[in-house]
Amino acid sequence: MDSFRSVILCADDFGLADGVSRGIVELAEMGRLSATGAMTNMPGWRRAAPDLTLVRDRIAVGLHLNLTTGSPLGPMPGLAPSGRFPALKDLLPKALKRRLPAVEIAEEIGRQIDAFVEAFGAAPAFVDGHQHVHVLPVIRSALIEALKARGYAGRVWLRDPSDKATAILRRPIGRNKALIVKSLGRGFARSARAAGFQMNKGFSGFAPLDLSVPVARVFEEAFSRLGSHPLVMCHPGYVDDELRALDPALESRVEELNYLKSDAFSGLLEQRGLMLVTAPRP
């Protein structure tokens, strides 16, 4: 096994919809994933969380902090006065101007962590963010402080959604989005490590939400030019009416699910000498 290189393959959005959760559990049972992030504010989280207990020894299960889809778990009159989270396009400019309600966000982070522990029976193995909101100004500070207050520093790892510019530029698929996220997350890794959190080094998996690029090519590129402790994100799942009402990524999820189940994917890992692991190496 020493000849294999370690990489985390993380499926985002567990709990978003039952079809997404079911597909992720199937992949975990097959050994085709090593991590998944849960959206604990969504109704589907409590329904599907028991299924994760069957694969908890096979994959890392973390919190996919969500501030842009569905409803908060408690009142947030500043961020979500209507009772629904704002879209990313509305959240982002306020974050960049540091005009987000920090106390409200800290309280919601706590509620989402509590919802994770209550349904799963353990602390999250890691924390990342839906649409990478965890690295945004105000939110990043609130997250790090909330985790430190619970004694999670050194126990829970955080996802750094950035990579070296040279690696990003050599991956054409999703390049612009990767560069934007890298810019938005500037300084996040430094702050997280200073607070005692372990992180991945190297991040890929940006892809179009449609099928304009073959899924096989998306993964072939995502598993290239990897960092020293890399993480690749993915978004597999089955499409159902619940998902159609919540998210624009539909057919691409099914294609990702089918590819990750295929011999082509296992062959890709073998050909490149890659082994899926549940956490970045210290």
N, C-alpha and C positions, 0 to 999 in steps of 0.2 A: 504493500500500500504506500510505501514511502515514495514511490515513483509517481504517485498521483498528486495533482494539485487540488487544494480545497477551494470550494466556492459555495456560497449560500444561494439557493434559489428560493425566493420568497414570493408567494402568491398573495397579492393584496386583496382587500375587500371582503374577507370572510364576514358573513352576517348581513351583507348588503341586500341579498335576496336569497331565497332558499336554493335556487338553481346554482348560484355561484358557490354557496357553501357546500352543496352536495358534490359538485365537481372537484372542489379542493380536497375534500375528504377522500374521494376516490383516488386522486393522485397521491395523497399521503400514504394511503394503504399500499400503493404500488411502489413506493419509494422513489417517486418522480418529483418530489418537492422536499425541501428541508426546513421551510418556515412558512408561516402565514400570519397576517396581521388582521385583527378583529375590529370591526366597527361596532363598538358596544352600545352606541346610542340608537342603533337601528333595531326595530322589532325582531328581525331575523336572527339577531345574536342570541337571544335567550332560547329561541327554538332550536338553533343548531349547535349551541355550545356543548351539549352532552355528547354529540357525535365526535367532538375533538378529543374527549377523554379516551377514546378508543385508540387514538394515534399519538397521544401525548409523549410517548417514548420514542417516536420516530421523527417528529418535527418540533421545531421551536414555535411556540404560540405567543404572539405579542399583541400589543395594543396599536391599532391603526387609528391614531387620534384623528377625530373628524370634527371639523368646524364649518363645513360647506355643504353637507347633504343631510336631509332629514331635519329632525328637531333636537334641540338640546335636552339633556336629562333634567334640567331645572330651569328656572326663570333666568333669562338673559335680556333684560329690557334694553341694554345698550347695543349688543351685537345682534340679537334676534328678537326685536320688538313684536314681530308678528307670530312668534313661536316657531319660526322656521329659520334655519341657518341661511346666511347670505351666500350667493354664488361666489366662486373664487374671484371673478372679475370685480365684484364689489368689495370683497374682503381685502384683496391685495393692495389697492391704493391706500386704504386706511392703515394697513400694516406698515407700509413703506413710510408713511408720514407719522408713524407711532401714535396713531389716534384710536387704537383699539382699547376697549375696557379691560385693563390688565387683571383687575380683581375678579371680574366675571369669568374671564378665560381661565384663571387659576382654579376657580371653583368648579368649572365644567370639566377641566382636566381631572380634578379629583373625583368627580362623579363618574367619569368614564373609566377611570382606574378601578373604582369601587365596583362598578357593574361588571368589569372583567373578573375581578377576584370572586365576587359573589356567584357568578355563573360557572366559572372554571375551577374554582377551588384553590387557586394558586396565583401568585403574582405573575405579571407578564414577563416573558423571557427577554423581551426587547420592546422598544417603542419607536414607531415611525409615524408618518402623517399622511392622511388622505390628501392627495394633490400636493404633498410635500409641505403642508402648512406648518409642520413642527419646526421648520428652520426659519420661519418668518420673524421679523422683529416683533417684540412684545411677547409673542407666543413662545419663542425659544426660551426666553428667560423664565417665563412662568412654568414651562415644562420642566426645565432643569431644577428649579427650586422645589417644585412639587415632588419630583422623584427623590431629591436629596432629603426632603422632610420625612419621607417614608422609609429612609434607610436603603434606598435602591442603588445608590452609587456603588459601583464595584460588583453589583449583582445583576443589574439589568443593562443590556447594551443598547446603544442608539444607532439609528441608521443615518449615515451621511449620504445624501443623494447627489453628491458631486464626485467628480473624477478629475484626473489631470487633463488639462486642455489638449495635450498632444493625443491622448487616447480618444477623447471626444471627437476631435477633428478627423480622426481616422475611421470613425464609424459614421457613415453618411445618414443612416436611418435615425430619425429623431434628433439629429445634431443640434438644430436650433433650440429645441425645447431643453435639451441637456445643458446647453450653454446658459440659457436663461435661469434654470434651476441652480446651476453652479454659482451664478452671480447672486441670486437671491439668498443662497446659503452661505455666502462668504462670512467667515468667522465663526460659524456654528460649530464646526469640528473642534476648533481651538478652545471654545468655551466649554464644550462638553467634556473634552479630555481634562481640562483644568479642574473640572468638578468631579473627576474620578470615574468617568464613564468610558467603557471600551466601545470602539466603533469599527465598522468595516473600512477598508481602504481600497477604493475602486467601486464604481457603481455603473450599471448599464441596464438596458431593457426598455429604453424609450422607444415607442413605436406609434404609428398612426392608429386611430381608433377604428378605421375601416380596413378593408382588405386590399388597399392599393399596393401593398408590399406583401409578397407571400410570407406566411408565418414562419416557414422553415428558414427563409433568409433572415428574418428578424432575429431568430434565436442563434443562427450561425454567427451573426455579427455581434449579438449581445455577449456571446461567450468568447469573444476575441479581445485581445489587448487588455487583458484583465489586470487589475491592481494586485498588490501583495496579499490582501485579505478581502477578496471581492464579494460583492453581492449583486445578483441579477434579479430584477423584479419581473413579475409576470401577472397576467390578469385572466386566468382561465375560468370557465364556468358554463353552465347551461343557461339558456335564455328562457325566462318565463315572464308572465304578465307583470309581476312585481318589479323585475329588472327593467322592463320596457318603460315603466313609469318613472324610473329613477335615474337612468344612466344612458348616455349615448353609445357606449361600447357594447355592442350586441354580438353580431356574427363573429367578430374577432375573438371574443371569449371562447366560443365553441371551437374555432379553429385552433386556438392555443391549447385548449383542453385535449383535442384529438392529437395534436402534434406531440404533446408531452407524454401521452400514453403510447406513442408509436415506437416501433423499433428504430426509426430514423433518429429519434432523440437519444435513446440509449446508445445508439451507434456514434452519435456526435460526442457524447461524453467520453466514450471509450477511445475514440480516435484522438481526442485532444488530451487525454490523460487527466480527466477531471473527476473529482469525487465530491458529492453533495454533503455539506456539513451544516450543523445547526447554529453555529456561532462563529464569529471571527476569532482567529487565534490570538492569544495575548501577545 
